Amino acid sequence: MNNINIKDAMKQLKDLGIDPNTFDKKTIQKLLQISSKIKDPSQINSDSAKEILDTLSLKPSKPYVNLNKIGRNEKCPCGSDKKYKKCCEKTN
């Protein structure tokens, strides 16, 4: 990701759905500095990701948690009074 200029960075931000006009030149240059350290985008570590999010003033999203998930050891919702793992889990 080396040799990225400001024009290319602005285009990449637009492609990601981020309006680059909301950032000042200093922020864009900071992003360029961070990206110049990254050789392979698939190898971004948590420190680099945090630095990018902090530079963009973004917070990481919380992971999705399914609140309706039935635990294996809970009673089966079918009303059989058996544990879910011994009843309907086998059929699903």
ROMAR-671078 format. One record per residue (C-alpha): residue number from 1; residue in one letter; x, y negated, z. Coordinates in steps of 0.001 Angstrom, whole numbers, padded with zeros to 6 digits. Layout:
residues N
<atom><pami>NUM</pami><logu>A</logu><X>X</X><Y>Y</Y><Z>Z</Z></atom>
...
***
This chain:
residues 92
<atom><pami>1</pami><logu>M</logu><X>000000</X><Y>000000</Y><Z>000000</Z></atom>
<atom><pami>2</pami><logu>N</logu><X>002986</X><Y>-002249</Y><Z>-000380</Z></atom>
<atom><pami>3</pami><logu>N</logu><X>003090</X><Y>-005275</Y><Z>-002703</Z></atom>
<atom><pami>4</pami><logu>I</logu><X>-000502</X><Y>-006360</Y><Z>-002100</Z></atom>
<atom><pami>5</pami><logu>N</logu><X>-001061</X><Y>-010054</Y><Z>-002702</Z></atom>
<atom><pami>6</pami><logu>I</logu><X>-003809</X><Y>-012234</Y><Z>-001253</Z></atom>
<atom><pami>7</pami><logu>K</logu><X>-005941</X><Y>-011987</Y><Z>-004424</Z></atom>
<atom><pami>8</pami><logu>D</logu><X>-005865</X><Y>-008161</Y><Z>-004285</Z></atom>
<atom><pami>9</pami><logu>A</logu><X>-006620</X><Y>-008202</Y><Z>-000557</Z></atom>
<atom><pami>10</pami><logu>M</logu><X>-009636</X><Y>-010465</Y><Z>-001120</Z></atom>
<atom><pami>11</pami><logu>K</logu><X>-010957</X><Y>-008063</Y><Z>-003775</Z></atom>
<atom><pami>12</pami><logu>Q</logu><X>-010466</X><Y>-005052</Y><Z>-001486</Z></atom>
<atom><pami>13</pami><logu>L</logu><X>-012327</X><Y>-006783</Y><Z>001336</Z></atom>
<atom><pami>14</pami><logu>K</logu><X>-015202</X><Y>-007575</Y><Z>-001047</Z></atom>
<atom><pami>15</pami><logu>D</logu><X>-015246</X><Y>-003922</Y><Z>-002168</Z></atom>
<atom><pami>16</pami><logu>L</logu><X>-015610</X><Y>-002910</Y><Z>001489</Z></atom>
<atom><pami>17</pami><logu>G</logu><X>-018566</X><Y>-005271</Y><Z>001923</Z></atom>
<atom><pami>18</pami><logu>I</logu><X>-016581</X><Y>-007784</Y><Z>003959</Z></atom>
<atom><pami>19</pami><logu>D</logu><X>-016847</X><Y>-011428</Y><Z>002908</Z></atom>
<atom><pami>20</pami><logu>P</logu><X>-013228</X><Y>-012617</Y><Z>002765</Z></atom>
<atom><pami>21</pami><logu>N</logu><X>-014363</X><Y>-016258</Y><Z>002783</Z></atom>
<atom><pami>22</pami><logu>T</logu><X>-015155</X><Y>-015853</Y><Z>006476</Z></atom>
<atom><pami>23</pami><logu>F</logu><X>-011443</X><Y>-015411</Y><Z>007226</Z></atom>
<atom><pami>24</pami><logu>D</logu><X>-008766</X><Y>-018055</Y><Z>007214</Z></atom>
<atom><pami>25</pami><logu>K</logu><X>-005503</X><Y>-017702</Y><Z>005312</Z></atom>
<atom><pami>26</pami><logu>K</logu><X>-003651</X><Y>-016702</Y><Z>008501</Z></atom>
<atom><pami>27</pami><logu>T</logu><X>-006010</X><Y>-013732</Y><Z>009047</Z></atom>
<atom><pami>28</pami><logu>I</logu><X>-005603</X><Y>-012566</Y><Z>005447</Z></atom>
<atom><pami>29</pami><logu>Q</logu><X>-001816</X><Y>-012807</Y><Z>005779</Z></atom>
<atom><pami>30</pami><logu>K</logu><X>-001951</X><Y>-010801</Y><Z>009027</Z></atom>
<atom><pami>31</pami><logu>L</logu><X>-003949</X><Y>-008088</Y><Z>007207</Z></atom>
<atom><pami>32</pami><logu>L</logu><X>-001358</X><Y>-008065</Y><Z>004428</Z></atom>
<atom><pami>33</pami><logu>Q</logu><X>001399</X><Y>-007700</Y><Z>007012</Z></atom>
<atom><pami>34</pami><logu>I</logu><X>-000398</X><Y>-004748</Y><Z>008635</Z></atom>
<atom><pami>35</pami><logu>S</logu><X>-001143</X><Y>-003087</Y><Z>005299</Z></atom>
<atom><pami>36</pami><logu>S</logu><X>002474</X><Y>-003409</Y><Z>004175</Z></atom>
<atom><pami>37</pami><logu>K</logu><X>003456</X><Y>-001073</Y><Z>007041</Z></atom>
<atom><pami>38</pami><logu>I</logu><X>001021</X><Y>001602</Y><Z>005859</Z></atom>
<atom><pami>39</pami><logu>K</logu><X>002566</X><Y>003926</Y><Z>003287</Z></atom>
<atom><pami>40</pami><logu>D</logu><X>-000360</X><Y>006355</Y><Z>002961</Z></atom>
<atom><pami>41</pami><logu>P</logu><X>-003901</X><Y>005220</Y><Z>003920</Z></atom>
<atom><pami>42</pami><logu>S</logu><X>-004811</X><Y>008734</Y><Z>005062</Z></atom>
<atom><pami>43</pami><logu>Q</logu><X>-002114</X><Y>008474</Y><Z>007730</Z></atom>
<atom><pami>44</pami><logu>I</logu><X>-003433</X><Y>005356</Y><Z>009509</Z></atom>
<atom><pami>45</pami><logu>N</logu><X>-002917</X><Y>005901</Y><Z>013219</Z></atom>
<atom><pami>46</pami><logu>S</logu><X>-005117</X><Y>004597</Y><Z>016019</Z></atom>
<atom><pami>47</pami><logu>D</logu><X>-002757</X><Y>001687</Y><Z>016751</Z></atom>
<atom><pami>48</pami><logu>S</logu><X>-002954</X><Y>000451</Y><Z>013149</Z></atom>
<atom><pami>49</pami><logu>A</logu><X>-006728</X><Y>000889</Y><Z>013081</Z></atom>
<atom><pami>50</pami><logu>K</logu><X>-007090</X><Y>-001042</Y><Z>016345</Z></atom>
<atom><pami>51</pami><logu>E</logu><X>-004830</X><Y>-003801</Y><Z>015041</Z></atom>
<atom><pami>52</pami><logu>I</logu><X>-006920</X><Y>-004095</Y><Z>011856</Z></atom>
<atom><pami>53</pami><logu>L</logu><X>-010198</X><Y>-004159</Y><Z>013806</Z></atom>
<atom><pami>54</pami><logu>D</logu><X>-008806</X><Y>-006756</Y><Z>016209</Z></atom>
<atom><pami>55</pami><logu>T</logu><X>-007586</X><Y>-008912</Y><Z>013313</Z></atom>
<atom><pami>56</pami><logu>L</logu><X>-011043</X><Y>-008769</Y><Z>011713</Z></atom>
<atom><pami>57</pami><logu>S</logu><X>-012702</X><Y>-009330</Y><Z>015113</Z></atom>
<atom><pami>58</pami><logu>L</logu><X>-014664</X><Y>-006109</Y><Z>014689</Z></atom>
<atom><pami>59</pami><logu>K</logu><X>-015546</X><Y>-003516</Y><Z>017289</Z></atom>
<atom><pami>60</pami><logu>P</logu><X>-015518</X><Y>000200</Y><Z>016480</Z></atom>
<atom><pami>61</pami><logu>S</logu><X>-018955</X><Y>001726</Y><Z>016211</Z></atom>
<atom><pami>62</pami><logu>K</logu><X>-020069</X><Y>004257</Y><Z>018773</Z></atom>
<atom><pami>63</pami><logu>P</logu><X>-020315</X><Y>007865</Y><Z>017632</Z></atom>
<atom><pami>64</pami><logu>Y</logu><X>-023786</X><Y>009166</Y><Z>016814</Z></atom>
<atom><pami>65</pami><logu>V</logu><X>-025297</X><Y>011262</Y><Z>019582</Z></atom>
<atom><pami>66</pami><logu>N</logu><X>-028403</X><Y>013298</Y><Z>018855</Z></atom>
<atom><pami>67</pami><logu>L</logu><X>-030572</X><Y>012802</Y><Z>021930</Z></atom>
<atom><pami>68</pami><logu>N</logu><X>-033123</X><Y>015351</Y><Z>020721</Z></atom>
<atom><pami>69</pami><logu>K</logu><X>-030653</X><Y>018236</Y><Z>020609</Z></atom>
<atom><pami>70</pami><logu>I</logu><X>-031688</X><Y>021276</Y><Z>022595</Z></atom>
<atom><pami>71</pami><logu>G</logu><X>-028991</X><Y>022740</Y><Z>024813</Z></atom>
<atom><pami>72</pami><logu>R</logu><X>-028396</X><Y>026484</Y><Z>024473</Z></atom>
<atom><pami>73</pami><logu>N</logu><X>-029119</X><Y>027094</Y><Z>028149</Z></atom>
<atom><pami>74</pami><logu>E</logu><X>-032281</X><Y>024975</Y><Z>028316</Z></atom>
<atom><pami>75</pami><logu>K</logu><X>-035735</X><Y>026502</Y><Z>028253</Z></atom>
<atom><pami>76</pami><logu>C</logu><X>-036975</X><Y>027096</Y><Z>024730</Z></atom>
<atom><pami>77</pami><logu>P</logu><X>-039416</X><Y>024423</Y><Z>023527</Z></atom>
<atom><pami>78</pami><logu>C</logu><X>-041699</X><Y>027139</Y><Z>022120</Z></atom>
<atom><pami>79</pami><logu>G</logu><X>-042942</X><Y>027840</Y><Z>025669</Z></atom>
<atom><pami>80</pami><logu>S</logu><X>-041672</X><Y>031419</Y><Z>026000</Z></atom>
<atom><pami>81</pami><logu>D</logu><X>-039814</X><Y>030650</Y><Z>029282</Z></atom>
<atom><pami>82</pami><logu>K</logu><X>-036693</X><Y>032177</Y><Z>027734</Z></atom>
<atom><pami>83</pami><logu>K</logu><X>-033453</X><Y>030280</Y><Z>027261</Z></atom>
<atom><pami>84</pami><logu>Y</logu><X>-033195</X><Y>028665</Y><Z>023841</Z></atom>
<atom><pami>85</pami><logu>K</logu><X>-030123</X><Y>030762</Y><Z>022952</Z></atom>
<atom><pami>86</pami><logu>K</logu><X>-032054</X><Y>034004</Y><Z>023583</Z></atom>
<atom><pami>87</pami><logu>C</logu><X>-035175</X><Y>032857</Y><Z>021744</Z></atom>
<atom><pami>88</pami><logu>C</logu><X>-035559</X><Y>030405</Y><Z>018875</Z></atom>
<atom><pami>89</pami><logu>E</logu><X>-031871</X><Y>029560</Y><Z>018375</Z></atom>
<atom><pami>90</pami><logu>K</logu><X>-031427</X><Y>032959</Y><Z>016759</Z></atom>
<atom><pami>91</pami><logu>T</logu><X>-034102</X><Y>032206</Y><Z>014184</Z></atom>
<atom><pami>92</pami><logu>N</logu><X>-032809</X><Y>028692</Y><Z>013358</Z></atom>
***
